[in-house]
């Protein structure tokens, strides 16, 4: 995951990049935006770990890691 990925996920979570003050969010939605951002980051990390397992021939472990996102 790189800087561009993190920025994309922050925007997807509801954060906006504002020219003068930096990052902002819609009033009253900080909690929702933070929860969504955390979920996106966790999902990206789970998938990266699962892909690493897959690349080493352990599809079963990769599937178990992916399944954690469904609970």
N, CA, C and O atoms as a Tripos MOL2 file, in Angstrom:
@<TRIPOS>MOLECULE
protein
  284   283    71     0     0
PROTEIN
NO_CHARGES

@<TRIPOS>ATOM
      1 N           0.8610   -1.1590    0.0000 N.3       1 UNK1
      2 CA          0.0000    0.0000    0.0000 C.3       1 UNK1
      3 C           0.9160    1.2330    0.0000 C.2       1 UNK1
      4 O           1.8490    1.3340    0.7960 O.2       1 UNK1
      5 N           0.6260    2.1490   -0.8990 N.am      2 UNK2
      6 CA          1.4470    3.3450   -0.9840 C.3       2 UNK2
      7 C           0.6130    4.5900   -0.6670 C.2       2 UNK2
      8 O          -0.5760    4.4880   -0.3650 O.2       2 UNK2
      9 N           1.2410    5.7500   -0.7380 N.am      3 UNK3
     10 CA          0.5890    7.0190   -0.4030 C.3       3 UNK3
     11 C          -0.6710    7.2420   -1.2400 C.2       3 UNK3
     12 O          -1.6970    7.6740   -0.7130 O.2       3 UNK3
     13 N          -0.6000    6.9530   -2.5280 N.am      4 UNK4
     14 CA         -1.7600    7.1400   -3.4020 C.3       4 UNK4
     15 C          -2.9270    6.2460   -2.9910 C.2       4 UNK4
     16 O          -4.0830    6.6650   -3.0380 O.2       4 UNK4
     17 N          -2.6180    5.0120   -2.5860 N.am      5 UNK5
     18 CA         -3.6640    4.0980   -2.1210 C.3       5 UNK5
     19 C          -4.3470    4.6570   -0.8670 C.2       5 UNK5
     20 O          -5.5720    4.6240   -0.7500 O.2       5 UNK5
     21 N          -3.5440    5.1650    0.0610 N.am      6 UNK6
     22 CA         -4.0860    5.7110    1.3100 C.3       6 UNK6
     23 C          -4.9530    6.9340    1.0330 C.2       6 UNK6
     24 O          -6.0290    7.0760    1.6150 O.2       6 UNK6
     25 N          -4.4960    7.8150    0.1530 N.am      7 UNK7
     26 CA         -5.2810    8.9970   -0.2090 C.3       7 UNK7
     27 C          -6.5900    8.5850   -0.8680 C.2       7 UNK7
     28 O          -7.6410    9.1490   -0.5640 O.2       7 UNK7
     29 N          -6.5340    7.6100   -1.7640 N.am      8 UNK8
     30 CA         -7.7480    7.1330   -2.4310 C.3       8 UNK8
     31 C          -8.7290    6.5750   -1.4170 C.2       8 UNK8
     32 O          -9.9270    6.8480   -1.5030 O.2       8 UNK8
     33 N          -8.2430    5.7980   -0.4580 N.am      9 UNK9
     34 CA         -9.1230    5.2180    0.5510 C.3       9 UNK9
     35 C          -9.6930    6.2940    1.4740 C.2       9 UNK9
     36 O         -10.8520    6.2060    1.8800 O.2       9 UNK9
     37 N          -8.9000    7.2990    1.8080 N.am     10 UNK10
     38 CA         -9.4030    8.4040    2.6410 C.3      10 UNK10
     39 C         -10.5330    9.1240    1.9140 C.2      10 UNK10
     40 O         -11.5490    9.4630    2.5220 O.2      10 UNK10
     41 N         -10.3590    9.3560    0.6330 N.am     11 UNK11
     42 CA        -11.4120   10.0170   -0.1460 C.3      11 UNK11
     43 C         -12.6500    9.1310   -0.2390 C.2      11 UNK11
     44 O         -13.7770    9.6160   -0.1360 O.2      11 UNK11
     45 N         -12.4380    7.8460   -0.4310 N.am     12 UNK12
     46 CA        -13.5650    6.9110   -0.5000 C.3      12 UNK12
     47 C         -14.3220    6.8590    0.8330 C.2      12 UNK12
     48 O         -15.5310    6.6340    0.8630 O.2      12 UNK12
     49 N         -13.5900    7.0710    1.9300 N.am     13 UNK13
     50 CA        -14.1920    7.0490    3.2600 C.3      13 UNK13
     51 C         -14.9420    8.3360    3.5840 C.2      13 UNK13
     52 O         -15.6660    8.3950    4.5780 O.2      13 UNK13
     53 N         -14.7790    9.3620    2.7610 N.am     14 UNK14
     54 CA        -15.5220   10.5930    2.9780 C.3      14 UNK14
     55 C         -14.6780   11.7990    3.3270 C.2      14 UNK14
     56 O         -15.2140   12.8870    3.5400 O.2      14 UNK14
     57 N         -13.3630   11.6260    3.3910 N.am     15 UNK15
     58 CA        -12.4890   12.7670    3.6500 C.3      15 UNK15
     59 C         -12.2650   13.5360    2.3580 C.2      15 UNK15
     60 O         -12.2520   12.9560    1.2720 O.2      15 UNK15
     61 N         -12.0900   14.8360    2.4830 N.am     16 UNK16
     62 CA        -11.8540   15.6900    1.3200 C.3      16 UNK16
     63 C         -10.5490   16.4390    1.5350 C.2      16 UNK16
     64 O         -10.2460   16.8590    2.6520 O.2      16 UNK16
     65 N          -9.7830   16.6050    0.4790 N.am     17 UNK17
     66 CA         -8.5750   17.4070    0.5790 C.3      17 UNK17
     67 C          -8.9470   18.8460    0.2290 C.2      17 UNK17
     68 O          -9.4060   19.1310   -0.8760 O.2      17 UNK17
     69 N          -8.7410   19.7400    1.1860 N.am     18 UNK18
     70 CA         -9.1050   21.1400    1.0130 C.3      18 UNK18
     71 C          -7.8450   21.9660    0.8090 C.2      18 UNK18
     72 O          -6.8470   21.7500    1.4960 O.2      18 UNK18
     73 N          -7.8770   22.9100   -0.1270 N.am     19 UNK19
     74 CA         -6.6690   23.6370   -0.5080 C.3      19 UNK19
     75 C          -5.9930   24.4070    0.6270 C.2      19 UNK19
     76 O          -4.7640   24.4550    0.6710 O.2      19 UNK19
     77 N          -6.7390   25.0010    1.5310 N.am     20 UNK20
     78 CA         -6.1320   25.8600    2.5370 C.3      20 UNK20
     79 C          -5.8380   25.1300    3.8360 C.2      20 UNK20
     80 O          -4.7650   25.3040    4.4140 O.2      20 UNK20
     81 N          -6.7740   24.3190    4.3000 N.am     21 UNK21
     82 CA         -6.6330   23.7100    5.6160 C.3      21 UNK21
     83 C          -6.1890   22.2530    5.5880 C.2      21 UNK21
     84 O          -6.0590   21.6440    6.6490 O.2      21 UNK21
     85 N          -5.9590   21.6870    4.4430 N.am     22 UNK22
     86 CA         -5.5620   20.2800    4.3630 C.3      22 UNK22
     87 C          -6.7740   19.3780    4.2830 C.2      22 UNK22
     88 O          -7.7010   19.6440    3.5180 O.2      22 UNK22
     89 N          -6.7760   18.3160    5.0650 N.am     23 UNK23
     90 CA         -7.8620   17.3370    4.9990 C.3      23 UNK23
     91 C          -9.0160   17.7630    5.8860 C.2      23 UNK23
     92 O          -8.8160   18.2910    6.9800 O.2      23 UNK23
     93 N         -10.2220   17.5270    5.4010 N.am     24 UNK24
     94 CA        -11.4250   17.8450    6.1610 C.3      24 UNK24
     95 C         -12.4590   16.7680    5.9570 C.2      24 UNK24
     96 O         -12.2130   15.7810    5.2650 O.2      24 UNK24
     97 N         -13.5990   16.9510    6.5490 N.am     25 UNK25
     98 CA        -14.6790   15.9870    6.4390 C.3      25 UNK25
     99 C         -15.9830   16.7290    6.6420 C.2      25 UNK25
    100 O         -16.0090   17.8390    7.1740 O.2      25 UNK25
    101 N         -17.0560   16.1040    6.2150 N.am     26 UNK26
    102 CA        -18.3700   16.7040    6.3800 C.3      26 UNK26
    103 C         -18.7150   16.7460    7.8660 C.2      26 UNK26
    104 O         -18.5480   15.7550    8.5780 O.2      26 UNK26
    105 N         -19.1930   17.8870    8.3220 N.am     27 UNK27
    106 CA        -19.5070   18.0660    9.7390 C.3      27 UNK27
    107 C         -20.4250   16.9560   10.2430 C.2      27 UNK27
    108 O         -21.4070   16.6020    9.5900 O.2      27 UNK27
    109 N         -20.0940   16.4150   11.4060 N.am     28 UNK28
    110 CA        -20.9180   15.3800   12.0090 C.3      28 UNK28
    111 C         -20.6610   13.9780   11.4960 C.2      28 UNK28
    112 O         -21.3140   13.0290   11.9300 O.2      28 UNK28
    113 N         -19.7100   13.8330   10.5710 N.am     29 UNK29
    114 CA        -19.4750   12.5060    9.9870 C.3      29 UNK29
    115 C         -18.0830   11.9790   10.2660 C.2      29 UNK29
    116 O         -17.6700   10.9990    9.6470 O.2      29 UNK29
    117 N         -17.3390   12.5980   11.1840 N.am     30 UNK30
    118 CA        -15.9670   12.1630   11.4440 C.3      30 UNK30
    119 C         -15.9260   10.6970   11.8600 C.2      30 UNK30
    120 O         -15.1290    9.9260   11.3270 O.2      30 UNK30
    121 N         -16.7760   10.3080   12.8040 N.am     31 UNK31
    122 CA        -16.7790    8.9210   13.2670 C.3      31 UNK31
    123 C         -17.0310    7.9450   12.1360 C.2      31 UNK31
    124 O         -16.3410    6.9320   12.0170 O.2      31 UNK31
    125 N         -18.0150    8.2470   11.3060 N.am     32 UNK32
    126 CA        -18.3280    7.3650   10.1740 C.3      32 UNK32
    127 C         -17.1580    7.3070    9.1990 C.2      32 UNK32
    128 O         -16.8060    6.2360    8.7050 O.2      32 UNK32
    129 N         -16.5550    8.4670    8.9210 N.am     33 UNK33
    130 CA        -15.4310    8.4960    7.9830 C.3      33 UNK33
    131 C         -14.2410    7.7230    8.5230 C.2      33 UNK33
    132 O         -13.5890    6.9920    7.7780 O.2      33 UNK33
    133 N         -13.9500    7.8740    9.8060 N.am     34 UNK34
    134 CA        -12.8260    7.1430   10.4010 C.3      34 UNK34
    135 C         -13.0710    5.6410   10.4000 C.2      34 UNK34
    136 O         -12.1640    4.8620   10.1080 O.2      34 UNK34
    137 N         -14.2960    5.2310   10.7260 N.am     35 UNK35
    138 CA        -14.6170    3.7990   10.7080 C.3      35 UNK35
    139 C         -14.4770    3.2320    9.3000 C.2      35 UNK35
    140 O         -13.9230    2.1470    9.1200 O.2      35 UNK35
    141 N         -14.9670    3.9480    8.3160 N.am     36 UNK36
    142 CA        -14.8800    3.4930    6.9250 C.3      36 UNK36
    143 C         -13.4250    3.4320    6.4800 C.2      36 UNK36
    144 O         -13.0180    2.4740    5.8240 O.2      36 UNK36
    145 N         -12.6370    4.4490    6.8320 N.am     37 UNK37
    146 CA        -11.2200    4.4870    6.4640 C.3      37 UNK37
    147 C         -10.4800    3.3000    7.0940 C.2      37 UNK37
    148 O          -9.6990    2.6250    6.4230 O.2      37 UNK37
    149 N         -10.7260    3.0520    8.3660 N.am     38 UNK38
    150 CA        -10.0840    1.9200    9.0460 C.3      38 UNK38
    151 C         -10.4620    0.5990    8.3860 C.2      38 UNK38
    152 O          -9.6150   -0.2800    8.2250 O.2      38 UNK38
    153 N         -11.7260    0.4550    8.0040 N.am     39 UNK39
    154 CA        -12.1700   -0.7770    7.3540 C.3      39 UNK39
    155 C         -11.4980   -0.9620    6.0000 C.2      39 UNK39
    156 O         -11.1320   -2.0800    5.6370 O.2      39 UNK39
    157 N         -11.3330    0.1220    5.2530 N.am     40 UNK40
    158 CA        -10.6740    0.0420    3.9460 C.3      40 UNK40
    159 C          -9.2000   -0.3340    4.0940 C.2      40 UNK40
    160 O          -8.6830   -1.1520    3.3320 O.2      40 UNK40
    161 N          -8.5310    0.2630    5.0680 N.am     41 UNK41
    162 CA         -7.1170   -0.0540    5.3140 C.3      41 UNK41
    163 C          -6.9710   -1.5230    5.7270 C.2      41 UNK41
    164 O          -6.1000   -2.2330    5.2230 O.2      41 UNK41
    165 N          -7.8310   -1.9690    6.6460 N.am     42 UNK42
    166 CA         -7.7640   -3.3600    7.1020 C.3      42 UNK42
    167 C          -8.0090   -4.3290    5.9500 C.2      42 UNK42
    168 O          -7.3250   -5.3460    5.8360 O.2      42 UNK42
    169 N          -8.9770   -4.0210    5.1010 N.am     43 UNK43
    170 CA         -9.2710   -4.8950    3.9620 C.3      43 UNK43
    171 C          -8.0920   -4.9710    3.0040 C.2      43 UNK43
    172 O          -7.7690   -6.0410    2.4890 O.2      43 UNK43
    173 N          -7.4510   -3.8320    2.7690 N.am     44 UNK44
    174 CA         -6.2910   -3.8120    1.8690 C.3      44 UNK44
    175 C          -5.1470   -4.6410    2.4550 C.2      44 UNK44
    176 O          -4.4750   -5.3690    1.7240 O.2      44 UNK44
    177 N          -4.9240   -4.5360    3.7460 N.am     45 UNK45
    178 CA         -3.8580   -5.3090    4.3900 C.3      45 UNK45
    179 C          -4.1810   -6.8000    4.3990 C.2      45 UNK45
    180 O          -3.3020   -7.6290    4.1650 O.2      45 UNK45
    181 N          -5.4450   -7.1410    4.6700 N.am     46 UNK46
    182 CA         -5.8350   -8.5610    4.6160 C.3      46 UNK46
    183 C          -5.5770   -9.1370    3.2370 C.2      46 UNK46
    184 O          -5.0370  -10.2350    3.1070 O.2      46 UNK46
    185 N          -5.9630   -8.3920    2.2040 N.am     47 UNK47
    186 CA         -5.7860   -8.8880    0.8410 C.3      47 UNK47
    187 C          -4.3050   -9.0310    0.4990 C.2      47 UNK47
    188 O          -3.9100   -9.9930   -0.1590 O.2      47 UNK47
    189 N          -3.4850   -8.0760    0.9420 N.am     48 UNK48
    190 CA         -2.0390   -8.1700    0.6870 C.3      48 UNK48
    191 C          -1.4590   -9.4180    1.3560 C.2      48 UNK48
    192 O          -0.6390  -10.1190    0.7640 O.2      48 UNK48
    193 N          -1.8820   -9.6890    2.5770 N.am     49 UNK49
    194 CA         -1.4070  -10.8890    3.2800 C.3      49 UNK49
    195 C          -1.8950  -12.1590    2.5870 C.2      49 UNK49
    196 O          -1.1370  -13.1150    2.4250 O.2      49 UNK49
    197 N          -3.1620  -12.1650    2.1800 N.am     50 UNK50
    198 CA         -3.7280  -13.3330    1.5020 C.3      50 UNK50
    199 C          -3.0090  -13.5890    0.1810 C.2      50 UNK50
    200 O          -2.7350  -14.7390   -0.1610 O.2      50 UNK50
    201 N          -2.7030  -12.5340   -0.5580 N.am     51 UNK51
    202 CA         -1.9820  -12.7010   -1.8260 C.3      51 UNK51
    203 C          -0.5850  -13.2560   -1.6000 C.2      51 UNK51
    204 O          -0.0980  -14.0570   -2.3970 O.2      51 UNK51
    205 N           0.0580  -12.8370   -0.5230 N.am     52 UNK52
    206 CA          1.3810  -13.3690   -0.1950 C.3      52 UNK52
    207 C           1.2910  -14.8710    0.0870 C.2      52 UNK52
    208 O           2.1280  -15.6460   -0.3760 O.2      52 UNK52
    209 N           0.2760  -15.2750    0.8460 N.am     53 UNK53
    210 CA          0.0750  -16.7080    1.1050 C.3      53 UNK53
    211 C          -0.1710  -17.4630   -0.1970 C.2      53 UNK53
    212 O           0.3990  -18.5280   -0.4320 O.2      53 UNK53
    213 N          -1.0360  -16.8870   -1.0430 N.am     54 UNK54
    214 CA         -1.3390  -17.5250   -2.3320 C.3      54 UNK54
    215 C          -0.0760  -17.7070   -3.1570 C.2      54 UNK54
    216 O           0.1180  -18.7510   -3.7800 O.2      54 UNK54
    217 N           0.7790  -16.6970   -3.1640 N.am     55 UNK55
    218 CA          1.9880  -16.7530   -3.9900 C.3      55 UNK55
    219 C           2.9870  -17.7860   -3.4890 C.2      55 UNK55
    220 O           3.8830  -18.2020   -4.2230 O.2      55 UNK55
    221 N           2.8280  -18.2020   -2.2250 N.am     56 UNK56
    222 CA          3.6920  -19.2360   -1.6690 C.3      56 UNK56
    223 C           2.9990  -20.5990   -1.6450 C.2      56 UNK56
    224 O           3.4410  -21.5220   -0.9620 O.2      56 UNK56
    225 N           1.9100  -20.7060   -2.3990 N.am     57 UNK57
    226 CA          1.2460  -21.9950   -2.5540 C.3      57 UNK57
    227 C           0.3140  -22.3790   -1.4230 C.2      57 UNK57
    228 O          -0.1080  -23.5320   -1.3380 O.2      57 UNK57
    229 N          -0.0170  -21.4320   -0.5480 N.am     58 UNK58
    230 CA         -0.9110  -21.7580    0.5650 C.3      58 UNK58
    231 C          -2.2550  -21.0570    0.3550 C.2      58 UNK58
    232 O          -2.5850  -20.0950    1.0490 O.2      58 UNK58
    233 N          -3.0170  -21.5560   -0.6090 N.am     59 UNK59
    234 CA         -4.3200  -20.9680   -0.9170 C.3      59 UNK59
    235 C          -5.2800  -21.0730    0.2620 C.2      59 UNK59
    236 O          -6.1100  -20.1880    0.4700 O.2      59 UNK59
    237 N          -5.1710  -22.1490    1.0330 N.am     60 UNK60
    238 CA         -6.0610  -22.3420    2.1730 C.3      60 UNK60
    239 C          -5.9030  -21.2040    3.1780 C.2      60 UNK60
    240 O          -6.8940  -20.6320    3.6330 O.2      60 UNK60
    241 N          -4.6570  -20.8750    3.5250 N.am     61 UNK61
    242 CA         -4.4170  -19.7880    4.4710 C.3      61 UNK61
    243 C          -4.8780  -18.4610    3.8810 C.2      61 UNK61
    244 O          -5.4520  -17.6330    4.5880 O.2      61 UNK61
    245 N          -4.6330  -18.2570    2.5970 N.am     62 UNK62
    246 CA         -5.1040  -17.0500    1.9350 C.3      62 UNK62
    247 C          -6.6080  -16.9080    2.0400 C.2      62 UNK62
    248 O          -7.1140  -15.8120    2.2830 O.2      62 UNK62
    249 N          -7.3260  -18.0010    1.8590 N.am     63 UNK63
    250 CA         -8.7900  -17.9780    1.9590 C.3      63 UNK63
    251 C          -9.2440  -17.6880    3.3850 C.2      63 UNK63
    252 O         -10.2250  -16.9740    3.5950 O.2      63 UNK63
    253 N          -8.5260  -18.2470    4.3710 N.am     64 UNK64
    254 CA         -8.8630  -17.9710    5.7700 C.3      64 UNK64
    255 C          -8.6920  -16.4930    6.1060 C.2      64 UNK64
    256 O          -9.5180  -15.9060    6.8050 O.2      64 UNK64
    257 N          -7.6170  -15.9020    5.6020 N.am     65 UNK65
    258 CA         -7.3780  -14.4690    5.8410 C.3      65 UNK65
    259 C          -8.4780  -13.6450    5.2000 C.2      65 UNK65
    260 O          -9.0040  -12.7250    5.8270 O.2      65 UNK65
    261 N          -8.8300  -13.9540    3.9760 N.am     66 UNK66
    262 CA         -9.9010  -13.2140    3.2930 C.3      66 UNK66
    263 C         -11.2270  -13.3460    4.0470 C.2      66 UNK66
    264 O         -12.0050  -12.3940    4.1150 O.2      66 UNK66
    265 N         -11.4800  -14.5320    4.6140 N.am     67 UNK67
    266 CA        -12.7360  -14.7730    5.3160 C.3      67 UNK67
    267 C         -12.8660  -13.9010    6.5670 C.2      67 UNK67
    268 O         -13.9810  -13.6280    7.0130 O.2      67 UNK67
    269 N         -11.7500  -13.4640    7.1330 N.am     68 UNK68
    270 CA        -11.8140  -12.5930    8.3120 C.3      68 UNK68
    271 C         -12.5500  -11.2880    7.9920 C.2      68 UNK68
    272 O         -13.1220  -10.6690    8.8890 O.2      68 UNK68
    273 N         -12.5400  -10.8740    6.7440 N.am     69 UNK69
    274 CA        -13.2400   -9.6560    6.3760 C.3      69 UNK69
    275 C         -14.7430   -9.8370    6.2960 C.2      69 UNK69
    276 O         -15.4810   -8.8570    6.1960 O.2      69 UNK69
    277 N         -15.2030  -11.0710    6.3400 N.am     70 UNK70
    278 CA        -16.6360  -11.3490    6.2310 C.3      70 UNK70
    279 C         -17.2880  -11.5630    7.6020 C.2      70 UNK70
    280 O         -18.4890  -11.8190    7.6880 O.2      70 UNK70
    281 N         -16.5020  -11.4590    8.6600 N.am     71 UNK71
    282 CA        -17.0900  -11.7220    9.9960 C.3      71 UNK71
    283 C         -17.4110  -10.4470   10.7220 C.2      71 UNK71
    284 O         -17.9070  -10.4860   11.8480 O.2      71 UNK71
@<TRIPOS>BOND
     1     1     2 1
     2     2     3 1
     3     3     4 2
     4     3     5 am
     5     5     6 1
     6     6     7 1
     7     7     8 2
     8     7     9 am
     9     9    10 1
    10    10    11 1
    11    11    12 2
    12    11    13 am
    13    13    14 1
    14    14    15 1
    15    15    16 2
    16    15    17 am
    17    17    18 1
    18    18    19 1
    19    19    20 2
    20    19    21 am
    21    21    22 1
    22    22    23 1
    23    23    24 2
    24    23    25 am
    25    25    26 1
    26    26    27 1
    27    27    28 2
    28    27    29 am
    29    29    30 1
    30    30    31 1
    31    31    32 2
    32    31    33 am
    33    33    34 1
    34    34    35 1
    35    35    36 2
    36    35    37 am
    37    37    38 1
    38    38    39 1
    39    39    40 2
    40    39    41 am
    41    41    42 1
    42    42    43 1
    43    43    44 2
    44    43    45 am
    45    45    46 1
    46    46    47 1
    47    47    48 2
    48    47    49 am
    49    49    50 1
    50    50    51 1
    51    51    52 2
    52    51    53 am
    53    53    54 1
    54    54    55 1
    55    55    56 2
    56    55    57 am
    57    57    58 1
    58    58    59 1
    59    59    60 2
    60    59    61 am
    61    61    62 1
    62    62    63 1
    63    63    64 2
    64    63    65 am
    65    65    66 1
    66    66    67 1
    67    67    68 2
    68    67    69 am
    69    69    70 1
    70    70    71 1
    71    71    72 2
    72    71    73 am
    73    73    74 1
    74    74    75 1
    75    75    76 2
    76    75    77 am
    77    77    78 1
    78    78    79 1
    79    79    80 2
    80    79    81 am
    81    81    82 1
    82    82    83 1
    83    83    84 2
    84    83    85 am
    85    85    86 1
    86    86    87 1
    87    87    88 2
    88    87    89 am
    89    89    90 1
    90    90    91 1
    91    91    92 2
    92    91    93 am
    93    93    94 1
    94    94    95 1
    95    95    96 2
    96    95    97 am
    97    97    98 1
    98    98    99 1
    99    99   100 2
   100    99   101 am
   101   101   102 1
   102   102   103 1
   103   103   104 2
   104   103   105 am
   105   105   106 1
   106   106   107 1
   107   107   108 2
   108   107   109 am
   109   109   110 1
   110   110   111 1
   111   111   112 2
   112   111   113 am
   113   113   114 1
   114   114   115 1
   115   115   116 2
   116   115   117 am
   117   117   118 1
   118   118   119 1
   119   119   120 2
   120   119   121 am
   121   121   122 1
   122   122   123 1
   123   123   124 2
   124   123   125 am
   125   125   126 1
   126   126   127 1
   127   127   128 2
   128   127   129 am
   129   129   130 1
   130   130   131 1
   131   131   132 2
   132   131   133 am
   133   133   134 1
   134   134   135 1
   135   135   136 2
   136   135   137 am
   137   137   138 1
   138   138   139 1
   139   139   140 2
   140   139   141 am
   141   141   142 1
   142   142   143 1
   143   143   144 2
   144   143   145 am
   145   145   146 1
   146   146   147 1
   147   147   148 2
   148   147   149 am
   149   149   150 1
   150   150   151 1
   151   151   152 2
   152   151   153 am
   153   153   154 1
   154   154   155 1
   155   155   156 2
   156   155   157 am
   157   157   158 1
   158   158   159 1
   159   159   160 2
   160   159   161 am
   161   161   162 1
   162   162   163 1
   163   163   164 2
   164   163   165 am
   165   165   166 1
   166   166   167 1
   167   167   168 2
   168   167   169 am
   169   169   170 1
   170   170   171 1
   171   171   172 2
   172   171   173 am
   173   173   174 1
   174   174   175 1
   175   175   176 2
   176   175   177 am
   177   177   178 1
   178   178   179 1
   179   179   180 2
   180   179   181 am
   181   181   182 1
   182   182   183 1
   183   183   184 2
   184   183   185 am
   185   185   186 1
   186   186   187 1
   187   187   188 2
   188   187   189 am
   189   189   190 1
   190   190   191 1
   191   191   192 2
   192   191   193 am
   193   193   194 1
   194   194   195 1
   195   195   196 2
   196   195   197 am
   197   197   198 1
   198   198   199 1
   199   199   200 2
   200   199   201 am
   201   201   202 1
   202   202   203 1
   203   203   204 2
   204   203   205 am
   205   205   206 1
   206   206   207 1
   207   207   208 2
   208   207   209 am
   209   209   210 1
   210   210   211 1
   211   211   212 2
   212   211   213 am
   213   213   214 1
   214   214   215 1
   215   215   216 2
   216   215   217 am
   217   217   218 1
   218   218   219 1
   219   219   220 2
   220   219   221 am
   221   221   222 1
   222   222   223 1
   223   223   224 2
   224   223   225 am
   225   225   226 1
   226   226   227 1
   227   227   228 2
   228   227   229 am
   229   229   230 1
   230   230   231 1
   231   231   232 2
   232   231   233 am
   233   233   234 1
   234   234   235 1
   235   235   236 2
   236   235   237 am
   237   237   238 1
   238   238   239 1
   239   239   240 2
   240   239   241 am
   241   241   242 1
   242   242   243 1
   243   243   244 2
   244   243   245 am
   245   245   246 1
   246   246   247 1
   247   247   248 2
   248   247   249 am
   249   249   250 1
   250   250   251 1
   251   251   252 2
   252   251   253 am
   253   253   254 1
   254   254   255 1
   255   255   256 2
   256   255   257 am
   257   257   258 1
   258   258   259 1
   259   259   260 2
   260   259   261 am
   261   261   262 1
   262   262   263 1
   263   263   264 2
   264   263   265 am
   265   265   266 1
   266   266   267 1
   267   267   268 2
   268   267   269 am
   269   269   270 1
   270   270   271 1
   271   271   272 2
   272   271   273 am
   273   273   274 1
   274   274   275 1
   275   275   276 2
   276   275   277 am
   277   277   278 1
   278   278   279 1
   279   279   280 2
   280   279   281 am
   281   281   282 1
   282   282   283 1
   283   283   284 2
@<TRIPOS>SUBSTRUCTURE
     1 UNK1         2 RESIDUE 1 A UNK
     2 UNK2         6 RESIDUE 1 A UNK
     3 UNK3        10 RESIDUE 1 A UNK
     4 UNK4        14 RESIDUE 1 A UNK
     5 UNK5        18 RESIDUE 1 A UNK
     6 UNK6        22 RESIDUE 1 A UNK
     7 UNK7        26 RESIDUE 1 A UNK
     8 UNK8        30 RESIDUE 1 A UNK
     9 UNK9        34 RESIDUE 1 A UNK
    10 UNK10       38 RESIDUE 1 A UNK
    11 UNK11       42 RESIDUE 1 A UNK
    12 UNK12       46 RESIDUE 1 A UNK
    13 UNK13       50 RESIDUE 1 A UNK
    14 UNK14       54 RESIDUE 1 A UNK
    15 UNK15       58 RESIDUE 1 A UNK
    16 UNK16       62 RESIDUE 1 A UNK
    17 UNK17       66 RESIDUE 1 A UNK
    18 UNK18       70 RESIDUE 1 A UNK
    19 UNK19       74 RESIDUE 1 A UNK
    20 UNK20       78 RESIDUE 1 A UNK
    21 UNK21       82 RESIDUE 1 A UNK
    22 UNK22       86 RESIDUE 1 A UNK
    23 UNK23       90 RESIDUE 1 A UNK
    24 UNK24       94 RESIDUE 1 A UNK
    25 UNK25       98 RESIDUE 1 A UNK
    26 UNK26      102 RESIDUE 1 A UNK
    27 UNK27      106 RESIDUE 1 A UNK
    28 UNK28      110 RESIDUE 1 A UNK
    29 UNK29      114 RESIDUE 1 A UNK
    30 UNK30      118 RESIDUE 1 A UNK
    31 UNK31      122 RESIDUE 1 A UNK
    32 UNK32      126 RESIDUE 1 A UNK
    33 UNK33      130 RESIDUE 1 A UNK
    34 UNK34      134 RESIDUE 1 A UNK
    35 UNK35      138 RESIDUE 1 A UNK
    36 UNK36      142 RESIDUE 1 A UNK
    37 UNK37      146 RESIDUE 1 A UNK
    38 UNK38      150 RESIDUE 1 A UNK
    39 UNK39      154 RESIDUE 1 A UNK
    40 UNK40      158 RESIDUE 1 A UNK
    41 UNK41      162 RESIDUE 1 A UNK
    42 UNK42      166 RESIDUE 1 A UNK
    43 UNK43      170 RESIDUE 1 A UNK
    44 UNK44      174 RESIDUE 1 A UNK
    45 UNK45      178 RESIDUE 1 A UNK
    46 UNK46      182 RESIDUE 1 A UNK
    47 UNK47      186 RESIDUE 1 A UNK
    48 UNK48      190 RESIDUE 1 A UNK
    49 UNK49      194 RESIDUE 1 A UNK
    50 UNK50      198 RESIDUE 1 A UNK
    51 UNK51      202 RESIDUE 1 A UNK
    52 UNK52      206 RESIDUE 1 A UNK
    53 UNK53      210 RESIDUE 1 A UNK
    54 UNK54      214 RESIDUE 1 A UNK
    55 UNK55      218 RESIDUE 1 A UNK
    56 UNK56      222 RESIDUE 1 A UNK
    57 UNK57      226 RESIDUE 1 A UNK
    58 UNK58      230 RESIDUE 1 A UNK
    59 UNK59      234 RESIDUE 1 A UNK
    60 UNK60      238 RESIDUE 1 A UNK
    61 UNK61      242 RESIDUE 1 A UNK
    62 UNK62      246 RESIDUE 1 A UNK
    63 UNK63      250 RESIDUE 1 A UNK
    64 UNK64      254 RESIDUE 1 A UNK
    65 UNK65      258 RESIDUE 1 A UNK
    66 UNK66      262 RESIDUE 1 A UNK
    67 UNK67      266 RESIDUE 1 A UNK
    68 UNK68      270 RESIDUE 1 A UNK
    69 UNK69      274 RESIDUE 1 A UNK
    70 UNK70      278 RESIDUE 1 A UNK
    71 UNK71      282 RESIDUE 1 A UNK
